[in-house]
Each structure stands twice: as C-alpha cells, then as structure tokens.
Amino acid sequence: MKKIKALKSIVLPTEKTVTASKVKDYIQLFYGPPGVGKTTLAENLSERTFFISTDRGTRYMPAFRVEVNSCKDIIGVIDALTSPSSPKYDIVCLDHIDDILVMIEDQVCDDLGIESLSDAAWAKGWKAYKKYIWHILQTLLKLDVGIVFICHETIKTVRTRLLETERTMPDIGKSGWKVIVPKCDLVGYCGFKTVRMKGGEKAEIRIVETVPREDLYAKDRTTRIKPEKGWEKLDGKLFIKSFVGKVKKHGKKNKTI
C-alpha cells in the first residue's frame, strides 16, 4: 500500500486545554414559535452577524442579510463568503435552516430528474442531499466564523418500551438532522414562560432553554456559565455575557477573562 504523506507536521499537545470560550467559537441552533425573538437573539450575538435569510423578519431590523429563494441562491452566497474580497463577519446565521433544507431537497430532485429523494435508486437522492448540506457546513467552518441555525419547532411522539411522550424538537427532517444537529454545541428552545413578579402579579416573558427534558430537546456543551434555573431571559446581550469563563486546564476552575 502506498504511504500517504501528511500535508504538514503536527505538534502534539503537552497540556490539556479548552480553546472555545467565545460565542463565535460554537455552532448553535435556536428554535421555537414564530415571533418569539430568535432572529433578534442571533442579531444581538455580534455586531457582525450575517444572515442567509429565508425569513422576512430581517427586513424589519438593521442587519447584514441576503435573502435566498433557491438552493442556487444559497450556493451563490456561500461562494461569495469565501471570496478574498468578502466582508468579514463574526457569525453566519442560516434563518431558517428548515426552509433551506427544503430548497436543497428541491434542487437535488431537479438535478436527478425525480419527484422525491426516495425515487432515486440506491439512495442516491438522500446521499446527494446530505452532500449538499455537508458542503455548506464545511465551507462555513473553514471561514472561522460562528454558525447559528434558526428553525421552527415541531412536536413529535417519542416512544420507548415503557413510555410514550410528546417532545418539542427542532423541525428538521431525519437526514438533515443527522448532518446538522450532532455538530451543534448548543441547541436552545426559545419560548414563553409565565412568571410571578415581585408584586405578586403574573407576567409572560420570553426565555431560552438549553437544558433537555423528557418533553423538550435541548443541549449545551459550551464553556459558558449555565443558568441555575435551567432557563434564562431571551436577551442576546445577556446571553453573550454568559460566555465569560475559560478553562485554562482540564479540571481547573473557570476564570473570568
């Protein structure tokens, strides 16, 4: 067998470290009902958030945005971002990723001359679909930007041997889920919560939840300071402040930087 040569020499670490500590170091997904404030949250994560948008919501707020209506539009934007003359952004937000996945599916069907991805023999349709998604994700990762996905919510029935529950989850199909969700460091549900104020009156506030429950899909493997209550106010500026800790060595206590 021919020996494969490495492109460059690798320097092996001598200490355990954590290199991700800022918002832009992570891949994040926020989902929830329309109008709750997902897009505003993403906009507030950085002064340089760029939206690849299928949603009209960004039309009503100051934002760096390009609206896309087809897979060809999406690939065009991705190619423009890789250009040496491209403006520099901290975060690229795909809003909404569930709409974008539908556009990719339509493009694959057109390319293969089929009506449904399952119509192609030997699962060629699904393979091409996942390849499109993978290409977009890998290209963005090479740009050294934070990636934020925004999508709608859906409620699915989760069955086990002993239990059947309804679970709120991101509205992403099975094949898209396998490519996107495992890559996400944080999945947050944006919703509403009724709380009791100091005067005893009840009020409805907007919150984001990153702690999973039996009836809610969420996760958070970032180094940020986690909320003790399991939820926090839906406020981008407050959310950024939670990314203040950085682990210098494995097992050491977080230090504020």
C-alpha positions in Angstrom: 0.0 0.0 0.0 1.3 3.4 -1.0 2.2 5.6 2.1 0.1 8.7 2.5 2.2 11.8 3.3 0.8 14.4 5.7 0.4 17.9 4.4 2.1 19.4 7.4 3.8 18.3 10.6 1.5 18.1 13.7 2.6 19.4 17.0 1.2 17.2 19.8 -0.1 18.9 22.9 1.6 18.6 26.3 -1.2 20.1 28.4 -5.0 19.7 28.4 -6.7 22.9 27.3 -10.1 24.3 26.2 -9.8 26.7 23.2 -13.5 27.5 22.7 -14.8 30.3 25.0 -16.5 32.9 22.9 -19.9 33.0 21.2 -18.3 32.7 17.7 -16.4 29.5 18.7 -19.5 27.5 18.7 -22.2 26.1 16.4 -25.6 27.0 17.8 -29.2 26.2 16.9 -32.2 28.1 18.2 -35.8 27.0 17.6 -39.2 27.9 18.7 -42.5 29.5 17.6 -42.7 32.4 15.1 -42.3 35.9 16.6 -40.6 34.9 19.9 -37.4 36.7 19.0 -35.0 34.0 17.6 -33.7 36.3 14.8 -33.2 39.2 17.2 -31.3 36.9 19.5 -28.9 36.0 16.7 -28.5 39.6 15.6 -27.6 40.6 19.2 -24.9 38.0 19.5 -22.5 40.1 17.5 -22.2 43.5 15.7 -21.1 41.4 12.7 -23.9 38.8 12.3 -24.6 38.0 8.7 -28.0 36.4 7.8 -28.6 34.0 4.9 -32.3 34.6 5.2 -35.5 32.9 4.0 -37.5 34.9 6.6 -38.9 38.3 6.1 -38.2 39.2 9.7 -34.7 40.5 9.0 -36.3 43.1 6.6 -37.6 45.0 9.7 -34.3 45.3 11.6 -30.9 46.7 10.7 -28.9 43.6 9.7 -26.3 42.3 7.2 -28.5 40.0 5.1 -29.1 38.3 1.8 -32.4 36.8 1.1 -32.4 33.4 -0.7 -35.2 31.7 -2.6 -33.4 28.7 -4.0 -30.5 26.3 -3.5 -28.6 28.1 -6.3 -29.0 31.4 -4.3 -27.6 29.7 -1.2 -24.6 28.3 -3.0 -24.0 31.7 -4.6 -23.9 33.3 -1.1 -21.6 30.7 0.2 -19.2 31.2 -2.7 -19.3 34.9 -2.2 -18.4 34.5 1.5 -15.3 32.5 0.5 -14.1 35.3 -1.8 -11.0 37.2 -0.7 -13.0 40.4 -1.2 -15.8 39.3 1.1 -16.6 41.5 4.2 -15.5 39.8 7.5 -18.3 38.6 9.8 -18.2 37.1 13.2 -21.3 34.9 12.8 -23.2 33.5 9.9 -26.8 32.7 10.6 -29.0 30.5 8.4 -32.5 31.7 9.1 -34.5 29.4 8.7 -32.5 26.2 8.2 -35.6 24.1 7.8 -36.6 26.3 4.7 -33.1 26.0 3.3 -33.2 22.2 3.6 -36.4 22.2 1.6 -34.6 24.2 -1.1 -31.7 21.8 -1.1 -34.1 18.9 -1.5 -35.9 20.5 -4.4 -32.5 21.2 -6.1 -31.4 17.5 -5.7 -34.7 16.3 -7.2 -34.2 18.7 -10.2 -30.6 17.5 -10.7 -31.6 13.9 -10.7 -34.9 14.3 -12.5 -37.0 12.8 -9.8 -40.0 14.0 -7.8 -38.9 12.7 -4.4 -35.5 11.9 -2.9 -36.6 8.3 -2.3 -37.3 7.8 -6.0 -33.6 7.6 -6.9 -32.1 4.1 -6.8 -29.5 3.0 -4.3 -30.4 6.0 -2.0 -28.6 8.4 -4.4 -31.1 11.1 -3.7 -30.6 11.1 0.0 -26.8 10.9 -0.4 -26.8 13.9 -2.7 -29.0 15.8 -0.3 -26.7 15.2 2.6 -23.7 16.0 0.5 -25.1 19.5 -0.3 -25.7 20.1 3.4 -22.2 18.9 4.3 -20.6 21.1 1.7 -22.4 24.2 3.0 -21.5 23.4 6.6 -17.8 22.5 5.9 -17.3 25.7 3.8 -18.7 27.9 6.7 -16.5 26.1 9.2 -13.4 26.9 7.2 -14.2 30.6 7.3 -13.5 30.8 11.1 -16.9 32.2 11.9 -19.6 31.2 14.4 -22.5 29.4 12.9 -26.1 29.9 14.1 -29.1 27.9 12.8 -32.6 29.2 13.3 -35.6 26.9 12.7 -39.2 26.3 13.6 -40.5 23.9 16.2 -42.4 20.7 15.9 -43.9 18.2 18.4 -43.1 14.6 17.9 -44.2 11.5 19.6 -41.3 9.7 21.2 -41.9 6.0 22.0 -39.9 3.7 24.3 -40.8 0.3 25.7 -42.5 1.7 28.8 -43.4 5.3 27.8 -44.9 7.4 25.1 -44.3 11.2 25.4 -44.8 14.3 23.2 -41.5 16.1 22.7 -40.8 19.6 21.3 -38.0 19.5 18.9 -36.3 21.5 16.0 -38.4 21.0 12.8 -35.6 19.3 10.9 -36.0 16.1 8.8 -34.2 12.9 9.7 -31.4 13.1 7.1 -30.8 16.8 7.7 -30.8 16.2 11.5 -28.0 13.6 11.2 -25.8 16.1 9.5 -26.6 19.3 11.4 -27.7 18.6 15.0 -24.7 16.4 16.1 -22.4 19.3 15.0 -24.3 21.8 17.2 -22.6 22.7 20.5 -25.8 24.4 21.8 -29.4 23.8 21.0 -31.8 26.3 22.6 -35.5 26.4 22.7 -36.9 29.9 22.5 -40.4 30.3 24.0 -42.7 32.0 26.5 -43.0 31.5 30.3 -45.4 32.9 32.8 -43.6 34.1 35.9 -44.7 35.8 39.1 -43.3 39.3 39.6 -42.1 40.9 42.9 -45.5 42.5 43.4 -47.2 39.1 43.0 -48.6 39.8 39.6 -48.0 37.3 36.8 -46.3 38.2 33.6 -45.3 36.4 30.4 -41.6 36.7 29.4 -39.5 35.3 26.6 -37.0 32.8 27.6 -34.4 30.4 26.1 -33.9 26.9 27.5 -30.7 24.9 26.9 -31.3 22.1 29.4 -33.0 19.0 28.0 -36.2 17.5 29.4 -38.3 14.5 28.5 -40.7 16.8 26.7 -38.0 19.2 25.2 -34.9 18.7 23.1 -32.0 20.9 24.1 -28.3 20.7 24.8 -25.4 22.9 25.9 -21.8 21.6 25.8 -20.2 25.1 25.7 -18.0 26.5 28.4 -20.4 29.3 29.2 -22.0 29.9 32.6 -25.2 27.8 32.7 -28.4 29.2 34.3 -29.2 27.6 37.6 -33.0 27.6 36.8 -32.5 25.7 33.5 -33.8 28.7 31.6 -32.8 32.4 31.0 -34.3 35.5 29.6 -34.3 35.7 25.8 -31.8 38.5 25.6 -28.8 38.4 23.2 -26.7 40.8 25.2 -27.2 38.8 28.4 -26.6 35.6 26.6 -23.2 36.9 25.4 -22.2 37.7 29.0 -22.6 34.0 29.9 -19.6 33.3 27.7 -17.1 34.8 30.2 -15.4 31.7 31.5 -12.5 29.9 30.0 -10.9 26.7 31.3 -7.2 27.1 31.3 -6.5 23.5 32.2 -8.7 20.4 32.5 -10.1 20.2 36.0 -9.3 23.8 36.9 -11.9 26.2 37.9 -13.3 28.7 35.4 -11.6 32.1 35.4 -13.2 35.3 34.3 -11.5 37.0 31.3 
